[in-house]
């Protein structure tokens, strides 16, 4: 796993979103490698957040932090031309009706725009269905949801760790990201199963010392990457 990096991605949905630029700058100054941006459409998930104009504008107020955009939307393909200033677009397998060919086509489109491509699965989805898509080498990151997507502050689903272990055993150099209920303790658990990218919202933004949380999470992940 030499090529993988330990990455902490604070999820700005848990921040004071009336001050999105300041909050993103604060995370960058605390050493976060990525910032995680959840785009929700009130259809694929029962919540609404922000869209391309906000994300594209926000990019202007940052230095080099990686924009990790999670498309929790019904028609992810419509967003690709609108989010070219981002760094990675992650779409949901379920949003394309678990259609392998459609997923491969969308992944090609994202990669053709010089963006990283991620694919995400909800808790009830069988991870093995992703294998034909992952075997194309078009996917940079798999996002394993460790809560039902749509709302922050839910409890971490420990039984999702089997998916992480399966992916890590099969794909040594794949970025495996977990999102939902991540704190210092559950980061350790996730890292021990093979996750190298941690999305955390409330545990970072509500912390008295968010830098300590980010640094501690990173050390946990790095420890298992080194083994």
Secondary structure as GFF3:
##gff-version 3
##sequence-region A 1 227
A	DSSP	beta_strand	7	11	.	.	.	ID=ss1
A	DSSP	three_ten_helix	12	14	.	.	.	ID=ss2
A	DSSP	three_ten_helix	17	19	.	.	.	ID=ss3
A	DSSP	alpha_helix	20	29	.	.	.	ID=ss4
A	DSSP	beta_strand	34	40	.	.	.	ID=ss5
A	DSSP	alpha_helix	52	59	.	.	.	ID=ss6
A	DSSP	beta_strand	66	72	.	.	.	ID=ss7
A	DSSP	three_ten_helix	76	82	.	.	.	ID=ss8
A	DSSP	beta_strand	88	92	.	.	.	ID=ss9
A	DSSP	three_ten_helix	93	96	.	.	.	ID=ss10
A	DSSP	alpha_helix	100	112	.	.	.	ID=ss11
A	DSSP	beta_strand	116	121	.	.	.	ID=ss12
A	DSSP	three_ten_helix	127	130	.	.	.	ID=ss13
A	DSSP	alpha_helix	131	134	.	.	.	ID=ss14
A	DSSP	beta_strand	141	145	.	.	.	ID=ss15
A	DSSP	three_ten_helix	158	160	.	.	.	ID=ss16
A	DSSP	alpha_helix	161	170	.	.	.	ID=ss17
A	DSSP	beta_strand	175	179	.	.	.	ID=ss18
A	DSSP	alpha_helix	184	193	.	.	.	ID=ss19
A	DSSP	beta_strand	197	200	.	.	.	ID=ss20
A	DSSP	alpha_helix	202	205	.	.	.	ID=ss21
A	DSSP	alpha_helix	210	226	.	.	.	ID=ss22
###
